[in-house]
Amino acid sequence: IIDTIPLPMNLAGAPKAYAVYIVGDSMEPRYYSGELAHIHPGKPVTIGAFVLVQIRPDHDGETPKAVVKRLVKRSATKLTLEQYNPPKKFELKADEIVSIHRVVGSGEF
């Protein structure tokens, strides 16, 4: 935990909601480095949604890496994600993923 913020309206009723700071410019102009992204872990993840994906670390005990991207495609074996800057689509295998949660808004940075 880096900080706590007042609960935004788009997370009302979501007891396990959280926010993350965006790092880097890969999702500009949608999300900017330093901006807060509001994450609702209980909201359904749908194609076209912006998501936070936690990626399994290489070694036990390490913290998972997290990325915020747009979900393009999902199957039982993989996810296809999109970033905007530079434009790129890439795949993650299902066994690489710890969790996938929906981004429901953002705040000022």
C-alpha positions as CSV (number, residue, x, y, z in Angstrom):
1,I,0.0,0.0,0.0
2,I,1.4,3.4,-1.1
3,D,-1.6,5.6,-0.2
4,T,-5.3,5.5,0.6
5,I,-7.9,7.5,-1.2
6,P,-11.6,8.3,-0.7
7,L,-13.8,5.7,-2.2
8,P,-14.9,6.9,-5.7
9,M,-18.6,6.5,-6.7
10,N,-17.7,3.9,-9.4
11,L,-16.5,1.6,-6.6
12,A,-19.4,2.0,-4.2
13,G,-20.4,-1.4,-3.0
14,A,-17.2,-3.1,-4.0
15,P,-15.6,-4.2,-0.7
16,K,-12.3,-5.5,-2.3
17,A,-11.9,-2.6,-4.7
18,Y,-8.4,-1.0,-5.0
19,A,-6.5,1.5,-7.1
20,V,-3.1,1.4,-8.7
21,Y,-0.8,4.1,-10.1
22,I,-0.2,3.8,-13.8
23,V,3.5,3.4,-14.6
24,G,4.8,4.1,-18.1
25,D,3.2,5.4,-21.2
26,S,2.0,2.2,-23.0
27,M,-1.7,3.1,-22.6
28,E,-1.6,6.8,-23.5
29,P,-3.7,8.6,-24.4
30,R,-6.3,6.5,-22.4
31,Y,-4.2,6.3,-19.1
32,Y,-1.2,8.4,-18.3
33,S,1.8,7.6,-16.1
34,G,1.1,8.7,-12.5
35,E,-2.7,8.5,-13.0
36,L,-4.7,6.4,-10.6
37,A,-6.7,3.5,-12.1
38,H,-9.7,2.3,-10.1
39,I,-10.0,-1.5,-10.1
40,H,-13.3,-3.4,-9.4
41,P,-12.3,-7.1,-8.9
42,G,-16.0,-8.3,-8.8
43,K,-17.1,-6.7,-12.0
44,P,-17.3,-9.0,-15.0
45,V,-14.3,-8.8,-17.4
46,T,-15.6,-8.5,-21.0
47,I,-14.0,-8.2,-24.4
48,G,-13.1,-4.6,-25.0
49,A,-12.7,-3.7,-21.3
50,F,-9.6,-2.2,-19.8
51,V,-8.2,-4.7,-17.3
52,L,-5.4,-5.1,-14.8
53,V,-3.7,-8.5,-15.2
54,Q,-1.4,-9.8,-12.6
55,I,1.3,-12.1,-14.1
56,R,2.8,-15.0,-12.2
57,P,6.4,-14.2,-11.1
58,D,9.3,-16.3,-12.3
59,H,10.1,-17.4,-8.7
60,D,8.0,-18.3,-5.7
61,G,7.8,-15.5,-3.1
62,E,8.2,-12.7,-5.7
63,T,5.5,-10.1,-6.3
64,P,3.4,-10.6,-9.4
65,K,4.0,-8.1,-12.2
66,A,0.8,-6.1,-13.1
67,V,-0.2,-4.6,-16.4
68,V,-3.1,-2.4,-17.4
69,K,-4.2,-3.2,-21.0
70,R,-7.4,-3.6,-23.2
71,L,-8.7,-7.1,-23.4
72,V,-9.1,-8.1,-27.1
73,K,-9.8,-11.8,-26.9
74,R,-10.1,-14.5,-24.2
75,S,-10.1,-18.3,-24.4
76,A,-9.5,-21.1,-21.9
77,T,-5.8,-21.1,-22.7
78,K,-4.8,-17.5,-23.4
79,L,-5.6,-13.8,-23.3
80,T,-4.9,-11.3,-26.1
81,L,-4.2,-7.9,-24.8
82,E,-3.7,-4.5,-26.5
83,Q,-1.6,-1.5,-25.7
84,Y,-1.7,1.9,-27.4
85,N,1.8,3.3,-27.3
86,P,3.3,1.9,-29.4
87,P,0.3,0.1,-30.8
88,K,0.8,-3.6,-30.1
89,K,-1.2,-6.8,-29.3
90,F,0.3,-9.7,-27.4
91,E,-0.8,-12.9,-25.8
92,L,-0.5,-14.3,-22.3
93,K,-1.0,-18.0,-21.5
94,A,-3.7,-18.7,-18.9
95,D,-1.2,-20.4,-16.6
96,E,0.9,-17.2,-16.5
97,I,-2.0,-15.2,-15.1
98,V,-2.6,-14.8,-11.3
99,S,-5.7,-12.6,-11.7
100,I,-7.6,-10.4,-14.1
101,H,-9.7,-7.5,-12.8
102,R,-11.7,-4.8,-14.5
103,V,-10.6,-1.1,-14.6
104,V,-13.7,1.0,-14.0
105,G,-12.3,4.5,-14.0
106,S,-9.4,6.7,-13.2
107,G,-8.5,9.7,-11.2
108,E,-6.2,12.7,-11.4
109,F,-2.5,12.2,-11.1
